[in-house]
Amino acid sequence: MAMFDSILGGSDGEGGIKGLFNLVRSLPETISRIIRGEIDLAKAELIAKLKKAGIGIGMLVVAALFAFLVLEVLVAAAILALTAVFTPWLSALLVAAGLLIVAALFGLAGYRMLKKGTPPVPSETVKNLKSDVRTLRGEDTNEPENG
């Protein structure tokens, strides 16, 4: 009983009710602090993920640049090899047509993959918010989640 007295604000009936009213009065502020904390956590999580993604994208751009330079050399080699069989202008035209087909296939595949892509989601924050809602509802927080 002493534990409840300290929570409610005393052992006498009136002080206990005042303590209970103080707890109820502080509830909106507490909920507001929790929500602000979760928003700050979501921001920090997204910033960290986006920084890593930005560095990865930068490295992929550099790799793509070098791959493009290699492709140019290979195209020139293919045109030169075909000149042994065809005239130079026809060799260049055939290589260009082949590259156009490859570019169209990769473009189509990339477009389809982009449509299937999922947006970055702050998964830890979503998990914490679900837990906070269960706690506020008075549900058992030890039960496993369904989703």
C-alpha positions, -999 to +999 in steps of 0.1 A: +000+000+000+029+023+007+039+020-030+005+033-041+007+061-015+039+074-029+025+073-064-007+090-055+009+116-034+005+106+002-013+083+026-043+105+034-073+104+011-071+140-001-034+140-009-038+108-028-065+123-050-044+154-056-015+132-066-038+112-090-050+145-105-014+156-110-007+123-128-037+128-150-029+164-156+007+155-167-005+128-191-009+151-222+025+165-217+040+130-213+023+118-245+035+149-263+071+143-251+069+106-263+055+117-297+082+143-301+109+118-291+096+093-317+096+120-344+132+129-335+141+092-336+125+088-370+144+119-383+177+106-370+171+071-384+161+085-419+191+108-420+215+080-412+200+058-438+200+085-464+236+094-457+246+058-463+225+056-495+241+089-507+276+075-503+266+043-520+251+062-549+282+083-553+304+052-555+280+037-581+282+068-602+320+066-603+319+029-611+294+036-639+317+064-653+346+039-656+323+012-671+312+038-697+348+045-707+354+007-710+323+004-731+335+031-755+367+013-760+348-020-766+325-003-791+355+010-811+371-024-810+338-040-823+335-015-851+372-021-861+366-059-860+336-057-882+354-036-908+372-068-919+338-081-931+317-050-938+324-014-949+332+009-921+299+028-921+279-004-921+300-018-892+293+014-872+256+011-880+254-025-869+272-018-836+249+012-830+218-009-836+230-036-812+238-010-785+203+005-790+187-029-784+207-034-752+199+001-740+162-004-745+162-038-727+181-023-697+159+008-697+127-013-696+141-036-668+152-006-648+119+011-651+101-021-639+125-024-609+120+013-600+082+008-599+086-021-576+110-003-553+100+003-517+104+037-500+127+040-471+108+034-439+120+041-403+113+006-391+126+010-356+104+041-351+073+023-364+080-005-340+084+018-311+053+038-319+033+005-321+047-004-287+038+030-273+002+028-286-002-007-270+012+006-237-012+036-237-041+013-245-031-009-215-024-039-237+002-065-227+035-054-243+051-088-239+029-104-266+046-109-300+035-086-328+013-097-357+029-075-383 
